[in-house]
């Protein structure tokens, strides 16, 4: 095993330009959710160039590369869609330039999160060159639509493609730490129904905006008293949008709606979160609704799910976490850090919904996710490449 690790390190370094250039090619292709077609074709080409045993695109548009055909099944996941560019004046460089300079690859998606897939393509190339022949099947998934709907891609893979790995590694950015969970989330609307009257006599009506406002203040208080978990932290709830309607601007509003962004810590569920809001609006003419997502992928397939993304965490002594720690120590000869994401990932589906043991390890710092001047160190890409290849051998032991 030591000889294998030394070879992995050597090849990860040798192919650093290959990895960085592949990432640069991906970054140059704008790939918002639902518009990933061109970047997926480029990722597929890169996997084929790396010598994967099989590469295909499924009905939703995920690129699925495979190495091996054994009994134990592991998967590396990295989503290929990105958020938009934002205000261009906030960028010091072209966000779609893919510039490789001063030890970094620059641009939108380098951290969140095409850097992970670029690294696992190289890891697959290394496994093939080393003649990886363990009783294992490894899937490398460039997934779609994550920014719009976390986990939808894996719902399709498990339920439609009938691929359910034994273990999953998310390549979302972890600053080269091992992550073992994060809070879940859900999206809710609360609808308030009032009665309109002429604006000159508001006492004749029932103002839905006032109902929503009273509820909003109670929700602000609720946020300070939600469940706390020692590892994941406290749950949270915030109002991210309020709209209203009335027959005219000279009339009492007879409708209002607030949008809730609810983050769920360990022990909180969809049912408990809904019940809390229903208690807030008790006695009001109001309805709480958990939202659905239903959109058409770039393949033309219409697909969706409820916008509830379960909380998940792995215990630190779980096999997958310990295997990750072992692979880290062998690959880098230094101390590890086990932590969590602040944001949400496809782990809500792999682990939160399907119970597949999942960890995270990825290049880049998550503070640059969705931010201007996004860039990833080439050294992080090299390290992630080495970790992914070492982890495959570790899981085969």
C-alpha positions as CSV (number, residue, x, y, z in Angstrom):
1,X,0.0,0.0,0.0
2,X,2.9,2.4,0.8
3,X,4.3,1.9,-2.7
4,X,0.8,2.7,-4.2
5,X,0.5,5.9,-2.1
6,X,3.9,7.1,-3.2
7,X,3.0,6.4,-6.8
8,X,-0.4,8.3,-6.4
9,X,1.5,11.3,-4.9
10,X,3.9,11.2,-7.8
11,X,1.3,11.0,-10.5
12,X,-1.0,13.6,-8.9
13,X,1.9,16.1,-9.0
14,X,3.0,15.0,-12.5
15,X,-0.6,15.6,-13.8
16,X,-1.1,18.9,-12.0
17,X,-1.1,20.8,-15.4
18,X,-3.6,18.2,-16.8
19,X,-5.9,18.8,-13.9
20,X,-5.7,22.6,-13.9
21,X,-6.1,22.8,-17.7
22,X,-9.2,20.5,-17.6
23,X,-10.7,22.7,-14.9
24,X,-9.9,25.8,-17.0
25,X,-11.8,24.3,-20.0
26,X,-14.8,23.6,-17.8
27,X,-14.8,27.1,-16.3
28,X,-14.8,28.7,-19.7
29,X,-18.2,27.1,-20.4
30,X,-21.1,29.0,-18.7
31,X,-23.2,26.3,-17.0
32,X,-26.1,27.6,-15.0
33,X,-28.7,25.1,-13.7
34,X,-30.7,23.7,-16.6
35,X,-28.1,24.9,-19.1
36,X,-25.3,22.4,-18.4
37,X,-25.2,20.6,-21.8
38,X,-21.9,22.0,-23.1
39,X,-20.0,21.6,-19.9
40,X,-21.3,18.0,-19.6
41,X,-20.1,17.2,-23.0
42,X,-16.6,18.5,-22.1
43,X,-16.6,16.6,-18.8
44,X,-17.5,13.4,-20.7
45,X,-14.7,14.0,-23.2
46,X,-12.2,14.5,-20.3
47,X,-13.3,11.2,-18.7
48,X,-12.9,9.4,-22.0
49,X,-9.5,10.9,-22.5
50,X,-8.5,9.7,-19.0
51,X,-9.4,6.1,-20.0
52,X,-12.5,5.4,-17.9
53,X,-14.1,2.0,-18.6
54,X,-17.4,3.6,-19.4
55,X,-18.7,7.1,-19.7
56,X,-22.3,8.1,-20.4
57,X,-24.9,10.8,-19.9
58,X,-28.2,9.7,-18.2
59,X,-31.7,11.0,-18.9
60,X,-31.4,13.9,-16.5
61,X,-28.1,15.0,-17.9
62,X,-25.7,13.7,-15.3
63,X,-22.3,12.5,-16.6
64,X,-21.6,9.0,-15.1
65,X,-18.1,7.6,-15.5
66,X,-17.2,4.2,-14.3
67,X,-14.0,2.3,-13.4
68,X,-14.2,-1.3,-12.4
69,X,-17.1,-3.7,-12.1
70,X,-16.8,-5.2,-8.6
71,X,-19.2,-5.8,-5.7
72,X,-18.4,-2.9,-3.5
73,X,-19.8,0.4,-5.1
74,X,-18.5,3.8,-4.3
75,X,-19.2,7.1,-6.0
76,X,-17.6,10.5,-6.2
77,X,-20.1,13.3,-6.8
78,X,-19.5,16.8,-8.1
79,X,-22.1,19.1,-9.5
80,X,-21.3,20.9,-12.7
81,X,-23.9,23.7,-12.6
82,X,-22.9,27.1,-11.2
83,X,-24.6,30.2,-10.0
84,X,-24.6,33.3,-12.2
85,X,-21.8,35.8,-12.3
86,X,-23.3,38.7,-10.4
87,X,-22.1,42.3,-10.8
88,X,-19.1,42.3,-13.1
89,X,-17.5,45.2,-11.4
90,X,-17.0,43.0,-8.3
91,X,-14.6,40.8,-10.3
92,X,-10.9,41.5,-10.7
93,X,-10.7,39.1,-13.6
94,X,-12.9,37.4,-16.2
95,X,-15.1,35.0,-14.4
96,X,-15.3,32.8,-17.5
97,X,-11.7,33.2,-18.4
98,X,-10.4,30.1,-16.7
99,X,-7.0,31.8,-16.2
100,X,-4.2,29.7,-14.7
101,X,-2.0,32.2,-12.9
102,X,0.1,32.5,-9.7
103,X,-0.8,29.0,-8.6
104,X,-4.6,29.3,-9.0
105,X,-7.3,28.5,-11.5
106,X,-9.5,31.6,-11.7
107,X,-13.2,31.8,-12.4
108,X,-16.8,31.0,-11.6
109,X,-17.1,27.3,-10.6
110,X,-13.5,26.7,-9.7
111,X,-14.5,26.2,-6.0
112,X,-18.3,25.6,-6.3
113,X,-17.7,23.2,-7.7
114,X,-16.1,22.0,-10.9
115,X,-12.7,21.8,-9.2
116,X,-13.8,18.5,-7.5
117,X,-14.7,16.8,-10.8
118,X,-11.5,18.0,-12.5
119,X,-9.6,16.4,-9.7
120,X,-11.6,13.1,-9.8
121,X,-11.0,12.8,-13.5
122,X,-7.3,12.8,-12.9
123,X,-7.8,10.4,-10.0
124,X,-9.6,8.1,-12.4
125,X,-6.7,8.4,-14.9
126,X,-4.2,7.5,-12.1
127,X,-6.3,4.4,-11.0
128,X,-6.3,3.2,-14.6
129,X,-2.6,3.7,-14.9
130,X,-1.9,1.8,-11.7
131,X,-4.0,-1.1,-12.9
132,X,-6.7,-0.8,-10.1
133,X,-8.2,-4.2,-10.1
134,X,-10.0,-4.5,-6.8
135,X,-13.5,-6.0,-6.3
136,X,-15.1,-2.6,-6.6
137,X,-17.1,-0.4,-8.9
138,X,-16.3,3.3,-8.8
139,X,-18.7,5.9,-10.3
140,X,-17.6,9.4,-11.0
141,X,-20.7,11.6,-11.3
142,X,-20.8,15.1,-12.8
143,X,-24.2,16.0,-11.6
144,X,-26.7,18.7,-12.7
145,X,-29.3,21.1,-11.2
146,X,-27.7,21.1,-7.7
147,X,-27.8,24.9,-7.4
148,X,-31.5,24.9,-8.1
149,X,-32.5,21.7,-6.2
150,X,-29.9,19.9,-4.0
151,X,-30.0,16.2,-4.4
152,X,-32.5,16.0,-7.3
153,X,-29.7,14.5,-9.5
154,X,-29.2,11.7,-7.0
155,X,-32.9,11.0,-6.7
156,X,-32.8,10.4,-10.4
157,X,-29.7,8.2,-10.3
158,X,-31.0,6.0,-7.4
159,X,-34.6,5.8,-8.5
160,X,-34.4,5.8,-12.3
161,X,-30.8,4.6,-13.1
162,X,-31.0,2.1,-10.2
163,X,-27.5,3.0,-9.0
164,X,-27.3,3.0,-5.2
165,X,-23.6,3.1,-4.0
166,X,-22.5,1.7,-0.8
167,X,-20.5,4.9,-0.1
168,X,-20.4,8.4,-1.5
169,X,-17.8,11.1,-1.4
170,X,-19.0,14.6,-2.2
171,X,-16.3,16.7,-3.8
172,X,-17.8,20.0,-2.7
173,X,-15.2,22.4,-1.3
174,X,-13.9,21.5,2.2
175,X,-10.6,23.4,2.2
176,X,-9.0,19.9,2.1
177,X,-10.7,18.8,5.3
178,X,-13.0,15.8,5.8
179,X,-16.6,16.8,6.3
180,X,-19.2,14.5,7.7
181,X,-22.5,16.4,7.5
182,X,-24.4,19.6,7.4
183,X,-27.8,21.1,8.3
184,X,-30.7,20.3,6.1
185,X,-33.1,22.9,4.7
186,X,-36.6,23.4,3.3
187,X,-38.6,26.1,1.6
188,X,-42.0,27.2,2.7
189,X,-44.7,29.7,1.7
190,X,-47.1,31.1,4.2
191,X,-50.3,32.5,2.5
192,X,-52.4,35.0,4.4
193,X,-56.0,35.7,3.3
194,X,-57.6,39.0,4.3
195,X,-60.7,41.0,3.2
196,X,-60.4,44.1,1.0
197,X,-62.1,47.4,1.6
198,X,-61.6,50.9,0.3
199,X,-58.3,52.4,1.5
200,X,-60.3,55.4,3.0
201,X,-62.0,53.0,5.4
202,X,-59.4,50.3,6.4
203,X,-61.5,49.3,9.4
204,X,-64.0,47.7,7.1
205,X,-61.5,45.2,5.8
206,X,-58.9,42.8,7.2
207,X,-55.4,43.6,6.0
208,X,-53.4,40.5,5.0
209,X,-50.2,42.5,5.2
210,X,-50.7,43.2,8.9
211,X,-51.3,39.5,9.5
212,X,-48.1,38.6,7.7
213,X,-46.2,41.3,9.6
214,X,-47.4,40.0,13.0
215,X,-46.4,36.5,11.9
216,X,-43.0,37.8,10.7
217,X,-42.2,39.2,14.2
218,X,-43.1,35.9,15.8
219,X,-40.9,34.1,13.2
220,X,-38.0,36.4,14.1
221,X,-38.4,35.3,17.8
222,X,-38.7,31.7,16.8
223,X,-35.3,31.8,15.1
224,X,-33.7,32.6,18.4
225,X,-35.2,29.5,20.1
226,X,-34.7,26.7,17.6
227,X,-33.0,23.3,18.4
228,X,-29.2,23.3,18.9
229,X,-26.9,20.4,18.0
230,X,-23.4,20.3,19.3
231,X,-21.9,19.4,15.9
232,X,-24.2,21.0,13.4
233,X,-25.2,24.1,15.4
234,X,-28.6,25.7,15.7
235,X,-31.5,25.5,13.2
236,X,-32.5,28.8,11.6
237,X,-35.4,30.4,9.9
238,X,-35.6,33.7,7.9
239,X,-38.1,35.4,5.7
240,X,-36.5,36.0,2.3
241,X,-39.5,37.4,0.4
242,X,-42.8,39.1,1.1
243,X,-45.4,39.9,-1.6
244,X,-49.0,41.2,-1.3
245,X,-52.0,41.7,-3.4
246,X,-55.1,43.9,-3.4
247,X,-57.8,45.1,-5.8
248,X,-55.9,48.4,-6.1
249,X,-53.4,50.7,-4.3
250,X,-56.5,52.4,-2.9
251,X,-57.7,49.2,-1.2
252,X,-56.8,47.1,1.9
253,X,-54.5,44.2,0.9
254,X,-56.5,41.0,0.9
255,X,-53.5,38.7,0.3
256,X,-49.9,38.4,1.4
257,X,-47.3,35.7,1.2
258,X,-44.0,35.2,2.9
259,X,-41.2,32.9,1.7
260,X,-39.3,31.1,4.5
261,X,-35.7,29.7,4.2
262,X,-35.6,27.1,7.0
263,X,-32.3,25.5,8.0
264,X,-32.7,22.3,9.9
265,X,-30.3,21.0,12.5
266,X,-30.2,17.4,13.9
267,X,-33.5,16.3,15.2
268,X,-35.6,18.8,13.2
269,X,-37.8,17.5,10.5
270,X,-40.1,18.7,7.8
271,X,-43.1,17.9,10.1
272,X,-41.6,19.7,13.1
273,X,-40.7,22.8,11.1
274,X,-44.2,23.0,9.6
275,X,-45.8,22.6,13.0
276,X,-43.8,25.5,14.4
277,X,-45.0,27.8,11.7
278,X,-48.6,26.6,11.9
279,X,-48.4,27.5,15.6
280,X,-47.2,31.0,14.7
281,X,-50.2,31.6,12.5
282,X,-52.7,29.9,14.6
283,X,-56.0,31.8,14.6
284,X,-55.1,33.6,11.4
285,X,-56.7,32.9,8.0
286,X,-53.4,31.4,6.8
287,X,-52.0,28.3,5.1
288,X,-48.5,26.9,5.4
289,X,-47.1,25.2,2.2
290,X,-44.0,23.2,1.6
291,X,-42.8,24.0,-1.9
292,X,-42.2,21.7,-4.9
293,X,-39.5,21.9,-7.6
294,X,-40.4,20.8,-11.1
295,X,-38.2,21.9,-14.0
296,X,-37.1,20.7,-17.4
297,X,-33.4,19.5,-17.6
298,X,-31.3,20.4,-20.6
299,X,-32.1,16.9,-21.9
300,X,-35.7,17.8,-22.2
301,X,-36.8,15.7,-19.2
302,X,-39.2,17.3,-16.8
303,X,-38.4,16.1,-13.3
304,X,-38.8,17.3,-9.7
305,X,-39.2,16.7,-6.0
306,X,-40.4,18.4,-2.8
307,X,-38.1,21.2,-1.6
308,X,-37.3,19.4,1.6
309,X,-33.6,18.5,2.0
310,X,-33.0,16.4,5.1
311,X,-30.3,17.0,7.7
312,X,-27.5,14.5,7.8
313,X,-24.4,13.7,9.6
314,X,-22.1,10.7,10.0
315,X,-20.7,9.7,13.4
316,X,-17.0,10.3,13.6
317,X,-16.3,6.6,14.3
318,X,-18.3,5.5,11.2
319,X,-16.3,3.3,8.7
320,X,-16.5,5.9,5.9
321,X,-15.2,8.7,8.1
322,X,-12.4,6.5,9.5
323,X,-11.4,5.3,6.0
324,X,-11.3,8.9,4.9
325,X,-9.1,9.8,7.9
326,X,-6.8,6.8,7.1
327,X,-6.5,7.8,3.4
328,X,-5.8,11.4,4.4
329,X,-3.0,10.4,6.7
330,X,-1.4,8.1,4.2
331,X,-1.7,10.6,1.4
332,X,-0.4,13.6,3.2
333,X,1.5,12.5,6.3
334,X,-0.2,15.2,8.5
335,X,-3.0,15.7,10.9
336,X,-6.5,15.7,9.6
337,X,-9.5,17.9,10.5
338,X,-13.1,16.5,10.5
339,X,-15.7,19.2,10.2
340,X,-19.0,20.2,8.5
341,X,-20.3,22.4,5.7
342,X,-22.3,25.6,6.5
343,X,-24.2,25.2,3.2
344,X,-26.2,22.3,1.7
345,X,-25.0,19.7,-0.7
346,X,-26.2,16.6,-2.6
347,X,-25.6,14.7,0.7
348,X,-29.2,15.7,1.6
349,X,-30.2,13.0,-0.8
350,X,-27.4,10.4,-0.7
351,X,-27.3,10.3,3.1
352,X,-30.2,12.3,4.3
353,X,-32.8,10.5,2.2
354,X,-31.3,7.2,1.2
355,X,-29.0,6.6,4.2
356,X,-25.9,6.0,2.0
357,X,-22.8,6.7,4.2
358,X,-21.4,10.0,2.8
359,X,-18.4,12.2,3.5
360,X,-17.0,15.3,1.8
361,X,-13.5,16.2,0.6
362,X,-12.9,18.9,-2.0
363,X,-10.5,21.5,-3.2
364,X,-11.1,25.2,-2.4
365,X,-12.5,27.2,0.4
366,X,-16.3,27.4,0.7
367,X,-16.1,31.1,1.6
368,X,-15.5,31.7,-2.1
369,X,-18.7,29.8,-3.1
370,X,-21.1,32.1,-4.9
371,X,-18.7,35.0,-4.4
372,X,-16.8,37.2,-6.8
373,X,-13.1,36.5,-7.5
374,X,-13.6,32.8,-7.1
375,X,-10.4,30.8,-7.5
376,X,-8.9,27.5,-6.4
377,X,-5.2,26.7,-5.7
378,X,-3.7,24.2,-8.1
379,X,-2.1,22.6,-5.0
380,X,-5.6,21.9,-3.7
381,X,-6.5,20.2,-7.0
382,X,-3.4,18.0,-6.7
383,X,-4.2,17.2,-3.1
384,X,-7.8,16.3,-4.0
385,X,-6.6,14.1,-6.8
386,X,-4.3,12.2,-4.5
387,X,-7.0,11.8,-1.8
388,X,-9.6,10.4,-4.2
389,X,-7.2,7.8,-5.6
390,X,-6.0,6.9,-2.1
391,X,-9.5,6.7,-0.8
392,X,-10.5,4.2,-3.5
393,X,-7.6,1.9,-2.4
394,X,-8.4,2.4,1.2
395,X,-12.1,1.4,0.7
396,X,-10.9,-1.7,-1.2
397,X,-9.0,-2.9,1.8
